[in-house]
Amino acid sequence: MDALEMTLLYDYYGELLTDRQRMCFDLYHNQDYSLSEIAQELQVSRQGVYDNLSRAEALLKNMEEKTGCVHRDLKNRKVMRAIVSAAKELERQSDSQVKALAQTILDAARLLEE
């Protein structure tokens, strides 16, 4: 799993981690610290950092396997882009009713994105 996917998992399920796991995760994935730098920062062993990260990543992956929230959100975003694209294409038509419907679709899409 790449860093972007791990960050998305953290955004969804990070509150389920312990404070120490969140700190290790943030320093490693978001601030690009090495295991040694994190160990020094937190005054724990490098193995302790590795164990915390491993447990945190496993928990995040497990939650995604059970709930599928990230997968569903990414799928919804892709579908929303397709809807917006189609509505913009309709908006270019000369028929005023089609343009009005396209605007209604775009307005609804904006509300969903908020």
C-alpha positions as CSV (number, residue, x, y, z in Angstrom):
1,M,0.0,0.0,0.0
2,D,1.5,3.4,-1.0
3,A,1.8,6.5,1.2
4,L,-1.2,8.2,-0.3
5,E,-3.5,5.2,0.5
6,M,-2.1,5.0,4.0
7,T,-2.8,8.7,4.5
8,L,-6.4,8.3,3.3
9,L,-6.8,5.4,5.7
10,Y,-5.4,7.6,8.5
11,D,-7.8,10.4,7.6
12,Y,-10.8,8.0,8.0
13,Y,-9.8,5.8,10.9
14,G,-6.9,7.6,12.6
15,E,-9.0,8.4,15.7
16,L,-9.0,4.6,16.4
17,L,-5.3,4.7,17.0
18,T,-3.6,5.3,20.3
19,D,-1.9,8.7,20.8
20,R,1.5,7.0,20.4
21,Q,0.5,5.3,17.2
22,R,-0.9,8.5,15.8
23,M,2.3,10.4,16.6
24,C,4.4,7.7,15.0
25,F,2.2,7.6,12.0
26,D,2.2,11.3,11.6
27,L,6.0,11.6,11.9
28,Y,6.6,8.8,9.6
29,H,4.0,9.2,6.8
30,N,3.3,13.0,7.0
31,Q,6.5,14.5,8.1
32,D,8.9,12.0,6.5
33,Y,10.9,11.1,9.6
34,S,12.9,8.0,9.6
35,L,12.3,5.3,12.3
36,S,15.5,6.3,14.0
37,E,14.5,10.0,14.1
38,I,11.1,9.1,15.5
39,A,12.7,6.9,18.1
40,Q,15.0,9.7,19.2
41,E,12.1,12.2,19.2
42,L,9.9,9.9,21.3
43,Q,12.7,8.5,23.4
44,V,11.9,4.9,22.5
45,S,13.7,2.2,20.7
46,R,13.7,2.0,16.9
47,Q,11.9,-1.4,17.3
48,G,9.3,0.2,19.5
49,V,8.6,2.7,16.7
50,Y,8.5,0.0,14.1
51,D,6.0,-2.0,16.3
52,N,3.8,1.0,16.8
53,L,3.7,1.7,13.1
54,S,3.1,-1.9,12.1
55,R,0.2,-2.1,14.6
56,A,-1.3,1.2,13.4
57,E,-1.1,0.3,9.7
58,A,-2.6,-3.1,10.4
59,L,-5.5,-1.6,12.3
60,L,-6.1,1.0,9.5
61,K,-6.1,-1.7,6.8
62,N,-8.3,-4.0,8.9
63,M,-10.9,-1.2,9.4
64,E,-10.9,-0.5,5.6
65,E,-11.4,-4.2,4.9
66,K,-14.4,-4.3,7.3
67,T,-16.0,-1.0,6.4
68,G,-14.8,-0.1,2.9
69,C,-15.3,3.6,3.6
70,V,-12.2,4.8,1.7
71,H,-12.9,2.6,-1.3
72,R,-16.6,3.8,-1.4
73,D,-15.5,7.4,-1.1
74,L,-13.0,7.1,-3.9
75,K,-15.6,5.4,-6.1
76,N,-18.1,8.1,-5.4
77,R,-15.6,10.8,-6.3
78,K,-14.9,9.2,-9.6
79,V,-18.6,8.9,-10.4
80,M,-19.1,12.5,-9.4
81,R,-16.4,13.6,-11.8
82,A,-18.2,11.8,-14.6
83,I,-21.6,13.3,-13.6
84,V,-20.0,16.8,-13.6
85,S,-18.3,16.2,-16.9
86,A,-21.5,15.1,-18.5
87,A,-23.5,18.0,-17.1
88,K,-20.9,20.5,-18.4
89,E,-21.2,18.9,-21.8
90,L,-25.0,19.3,-21.6
91,E,-24.6,22.9,-20.5
92,R,-23.0,23.7,-23.9
93,Q,-26.1,22.6,-25.8
94,S,-28.3,25.3,-27.4
95,D,-31.6,24.1,-25.9
96,S,-32.4,26.3,-22.8
97,Q,-34.2,23.5,-21.0
98,V,-31.2,21.2,-21.3
99,K,-29.0,24.0,-20.1
100,A,-31.2,24.6,-17.1
101,L,-31.2,20.9,-16.2
102,A,-27.4,20.8,-16.6
103,Q,-27.1,23.7,-14.2
104,T,-29.4,21.9,-11.7
105,I,-27.2,18.8,-11.9
106,L,-24.0,20.9,-11.4
107,D,-25.6,22.7,-8.4
108,A,-26.5,19.4,-6.8
109,A,-23.0,18.1,-7.5
110,R,-21.5,21.1,-5.8
111,L,-23.7,20.5,-2.7
112,L,-22.6,16.9,-2.5
113,E,-18.9,17.9,-2.7
114,E,-19.2,20.3,0.3
